[in-house]
Amino acid sequence: MSETAANNKRIAKNTMLLYMRMLFIMAVQLYTSRVVLNTLGVVDYGLYNVVGGIVSLFAFLDSAMVTSTQRYLTFELGSCNPARLQRVFTTSVQIHAMISLIVVFLSETIGMYLFYHKLVIPPERMQAAMWVFQFSIAAMCVQIMSTPYNAIIIAHERMGVFAAISVVEVVLKLLIVYILLIGNFDKLILYAALILLVQLLVRAVYTVYCRRSFPESKLVRGTDKPLIKEMSGFAGWNLMGNFAAVMYDTGLNLLLNMFFGPAVNAARAISVQVESAIHRFASNFQTAVNPQVTKLYAQERQVEMHRLVFRSSKFTCLLLLVLMLPVAVEAEPILTLWLKNVPEHTITFMRLLFCVAIINAMAGPLTTSAAATGKIKTYQITLSAILLSIVPVAWVVLKCGGQPYSVFVVMIAICSLSFVVRLFFIRAMIGMSIRAYAKEVLLPCFIVVTVSTAAALLWARLFEKLPGSWILACLAIVLFTSAMILSVGLSADERHFLGNTVRRYLRKERT
């Protein structure tokens, strides 16, 4: 078997494992979200998300370092340098420890100011909200310290282990729901405390597994200052991009709270949760592909790298479409069945976020290929400046009388602009042809999205008067969209690749 075939087989296997993980996680999350919303109530659920969002505001520090850690670990694995790999891992742990301290400091200073002076919190829930704030800070620090261990598992492409630990985590969160129902305590405080406990347990599992499986995860003494400077420098430019992403996410949440109150935050939280669950399902393909993109760059195999970026971008977009389109068209009956009482604005928010998700998902492989080069200064400065404009533009729109959904329209417009700019940067950074990308990725995706959306709306209208019409409509939408993807969205080579992958998997299952 050739190395390319072996890589494709590994990607297919890892993607399958991550999909199985995601199906289970989505099923549990759909149930737990409904119970948590009904148990906490709309106001407390909104408070939990907006208060936790303040801490997430400072997570851009860790997000920048996540990309750096993943890039350096994967690059050294591709370069086959065990000593350097171990030093990179130790250095990443040291840097993440420093980031944790910085997050605590910023949360207890700037975060406290935002908590007391900017958030709309009912006076009788102020104490509970403060407990949530403190527990969220601790949970964020635990999550930050887990990053190097997550990264080394992904770099080794041990997706089965990564999936198993994630399943353990979601089972523990399912247990939280049961405790909430029987607990005789302030349920908002109890929920935040239990989430922290789950983070601690999962962090311990990651640490034990990595130390037993990967020699490079055993920390070495001393501090490699040049490496800290190198990795921090790379992360520093990534910092701008991650700061922009966190700012427009948390910033829009704060804007909605300031202009419309916590009930609208609850609607946003539900819509984000649905979008995130579906997006994570489709992005599992990217998670499986990303290490290969970086390794191919490290081995100077540019042509194969470009082909993998094209496929990853296209497959992720089309997978998202199959999952999101039926939910978007039949949002009302689906959300009503799930939540019983759907907060106002949730459906509109969700549909608009689906558009953002598809744009960002297609950009994901481009971001990975840019990070693989290690030369991201101008790239990050430009894209960060564009994305940072989302919050001020949304603020102006709201001050002029805009409705809550208008902030997501602003997000769609600016994310689309950033995608176009990103393509021009990638062309210069890795020699990728924009014309080839447009022909092989953008054109087939545009045709499939346009035709499938029009057909989905037609199917929904045809079935609307039948009992259980939304189930028939969802089934018809999935089948038609899948047929469009196979006939128009995929090239002959991609159909052949997909067919071989499915046949290998079925043969393995029979044996």
Long-range contacts (C-beta under 8 A, 24 or more apart in sequence): 4-304, 7-292, 8-497, 8-501, 9-501, 9-504, 10-157, 10-288, 10-292, 11-285, 11-288, 11-289, 11-292, 12-501, 12-504, 12-505, 13-159, 14-157, 14-159, 14-160, 14-287, 14-288, 15-159, 15-284, 15-285, 15-288, 16-505, 17-159, 17-160, 17-163, 18-159, 18-162, 18-163, 18-284, 18-285, 18-287, 18-288, 19-281, 19-284, 20-163, 21-162, 21-163, 21-164, 21-166, 21-167, 21-284, 22-280, 22-281, 22-284, 23-281, 24-167, 24-170, 25-166, 25-167, 25-170, 25-277, 25-280, 26-277, 26-278, 26-281, 28-170, 28-171, 28-173, 28-174, 29-170, 29-273, 29-277, 30-277, 30-338, 31-174, 31-177, 32-173, 32-174, 32-176, 32-177, 33-270, 33-273, 33-338, 33-339, 34-338, 34-339, 34-340, 35-177, 35-180, 35-181, 36-177, 36-180, 36-191, 37-266, 37-270, 37-339, 38-339, 38-340, 38-341, 39-177, 39-180, 39-181, 39-187, 40-187, 40-188, 40-191, 42-262, 42-263, 42-266, 42-341, 42-343, 43-122, 43-125, 43-262, 43-263, 43-266, 44-125, 44-128, 44-187, 44-188, 45-266, 45-269, 46-257, 46-262, 46-263, 46-264, 46-265, 46-266, 46-269, 47-121, 47-125, 47-128, 47-129, 47-132, 47-188, 47-262, 47-265, 48-132, 48-188, 48-191, 48-192, 49-253, 49-265, 49-266, 49-268, 49-269, 50-119, 50-253, 50-254, 50-257, 50-262, 50-265, 51-115, 51-119, 51-121, 51-129, 51-132, 51-133, 51-136, 52-132, 52-133, 52-136, 52-192, 53-249, 53-250, 53-253, 53-254, 54-107, 54-111, 54-114, 54-115, 54-119, 54-133, 54-136, 54-250, 54-254, 55-103, 55-107, 55-111, 55-133, 55-136, 55-137, 55-140, 56-140, 56-246, 56-249, 56-250, 57-111, 57-114, 57-246, 57-247, 57-250, 57-251, 58-102, 58-103, 58-106, 58-107, 58-110, 58-111, 58-140, 58-246, 59-103, 59-140, 59-144, 59-246, 60-239, 60-242, 60-243, 60-245, 60-246, 60-247, 61-99, 61-102, 61-103, 61-239, 61-242, 62-96, 62-99, 62-103, 62-140, 62-143, 62-144, 62-147, 63-238, 63-242, 63-245, 63-246, 64-235, 64-236, 64-238, 64-239, 64-240, 64-241, 64-242, 64-243, 65-92, 65-95, 65-96, 65-99, 65-147, 65-231, 65-235, 65-238, 66-147, 66-151, 67-235, 67-238, 67-242, 67-371, 68-92, 68-231, 68-232, 68-234, 68-235, 68-238, 69-95, 69-96, 69-147, 69-148, 69-151, 69-231, 70-151, 70-154, 70-155, 70-290, 70-294, 70-371, 71-234, 71-294, 71-371, 71-372, 71-374, 72-231, 72-234, 73-148, 73-151, 73-152, 73-155, 74-154, 74-155, 74-290, 74-291, 74-294, 74-295, 74-298, 75-294, 75-295, 75-297, 75-298, 75-372, 77-155, 77-156, 77-291, 77-295, 78-294, 78-295, 78-296, 78-298, 78-299, 79-298, 82-215, 82-216, 85-216, 86-215, 86-216, 86-218, 86-220, 87-220, 87-224, 87-227, 88-216, 88-227, 88-231, 89-148, 89-152, 89-216, 89-217, 89-219, 90-219, 90-220, 90-224, 91-223, 91-224, 91-227, 91-228, 91-231, 92-147, 92-148, 92-151, 92-231, 93-145, 93-148, 93-219, 94-223, 94-228, 95-228, 95-231, 95-232, 95-235, 96-144, 96-145, 96-147, 96-148, 97-145, 99-144, 100-141, 100-144, 100-145, 103-137, 103-140, 103-141, 103-144, 104-137, 104-141, 107-133, 107-137, 107-140, 108-137, 111-137, 114-254, 118-254, 118-258, 119-254, 119-257, 120-257, 120-258, 120-261, 120-262, 121-262, 125-188, 128-186, 128-188, 128-189, 129-188, 131-186, 131-188, 131-189, 131-192, 131-193, 132-188, 132-189, 132-192, 135-189, 135-192, 135-193, 135-195, 135-196, 136-192, 138-196, 139-192, 139-195, 139-196, 139-199, 142-196, 142-199, 142-200, 142-203, 143-199, 143-203, 145-203, 146-199, 146-202, 146-203, 146-206, 148-217, 149-203, 149-206, 149-207, 149-209, 149-210, 149-217, 150-206, 152-210, 152-214, 152-216, 152-217, 153-206, 153-209, 153-210, 154-287, 154-290, 154-291, 155-291, 156-214, 157-288, 157-291, 158-213, 159-287, 159-288, 161-209, 161-213, 165-202, 165-205, 165-206, 165-209, 168-202, 168-205, 169-198, 169-202, 172-198, 172-201, 172-202, 173-198, 234-374, 234-376, 237-376, 237-377, 237-379, 237-380, 237-381, 238-371, 238-376, 238-380, 239-380, 240-380, 240-381, 240-384, 241-367, 241-380, 241-383, 241-384, 241-387, 243-384, 243-388, 244-383, 244-384, 244-385, 244-386, 244-387, 244-388, 245-387, 247-387, 247-388, 247-390, 247-391, 248-387, 248-388, 248-390, 248-391, 248-411, 251-390, 251-391, 251-394, 252-390, 252-391, 252-394, 252-407, 252-408, 252-411, 255-391, 255-394, 255-395, 255-398, 255-407, 256-404, 256-407, 259-398, 259-404, 260-404, 263-343, 263-344, 264-343, 264-344, 264-345, 264-404, 266-343, 267-343, 267-344, 267-345, 267-346, 267-349, 267-404, 268-345, 268-349, 270-335, 270-339, 270-342, 270-343, 270-346, 270-350, 271-346, 271-347, 271-349, 271-350, 271-353, 272-349, 272-353, 274-327, 274-335, 274-350, 275-350, 275-353, 275-354, 275-356, 275-357, 278-320, 278-323, 278-324, 278-327, 278-354, 278-357, 279-320, 279-357, 279-361, 281-319, 281-323, 282-316, 282-319, 282-320, 282-323, 282-361, 283-316, 283-361, 283-364, 285-312, 285-315, 285-316, 285-319, 286-312, 286-316, 286-361, 286-364, 286-365, 286-368, 289-365, 289-368, 290-365, 290-368, 293-365, 293-368, 293-369, 293-372, 294-368, 294-371, 294-372, 297-369, 297-372, 297-373, 297-430, 298-372, 302-430, 302-431, 305-369, 305-372, 305-430, 306-430, 306-431, 306-432, 306-433, 306-436, 308-365, 309-365, 309-366, 309-368, 309-369, 309-432, 310-436, 310-437, 310-440, 310-441, 311-494, 312-364, 312-365, 313-362, 313-363, 313-364, 313-365, 313-366, 313-437, 313-441, 314-362, 314-440, 314-441, 314-444, 314-445, 314-489, 314-490, 314-494, 316-361, 316-362, 316-364, 316-365, 317-358, 317-361, 317-362, 317-441, 317-445, 317-449, 318-445, 318-448, 318-485, 318-489, 318-490, 320-354, 320-357, 320-358, 320-361, 321-358, 321-448, 321-449, 321-452, 321-481, 321-485, 322-478, 322-481, 322-482, 322-485, 324-354, 324-357, 324-358, 325-452, 325-453, 325-456, 325-477, 325-481, 326-456, 326-473, 326-474, 326-477, 326-478, 327-354, 327-474, 328-354, 329-456, 329-457, 329-459, 329-460, 329-473, 329-474, 329-477, 330-460, 330-470, 330-473, 330-474, 333-470, 334-470, 334-474, 345-404, 345-405, 348-405, 349-404, 349-405, 349-408, 352-405, 352-408, 352-409, 352-411, 352-412, 353-408, 355-412, 356-408, 356-411, 356-412, 356-415, 358-449, 359-412, 359-415, 359-416, 359-419, 360-415, 362-419, 362-441, 362-445, 363-418, 363-419, 363-422, 366-422, 366-423, 366-426, 367-422, 369-426, 369-429, 369-430, 369-432, 370-422, 370-425, 370-426, 370-429, 370-430, 372-430, 373-429, 373-430, 375-429, 378-425, 379-422, 379-425, 379-429, 382-421, 382-425, 383-418, 383-421, 383-422, 383-425, 386-414, 386-417, 386-418, 386-421, 387-414, 387-415, 387-418, 389-414, 390-414, 390-415, 440-491, 444-488, 444-489, 444-490, 444-491, 445-489, 447-484, 447-488, 447-489, 448-481, 448-484, 448-485, 448-488, 448-489, 451-484, 451-488, 452-477, 452-480, 452-481, 452-484, 455-480, 455-481, 456-480, 456-481
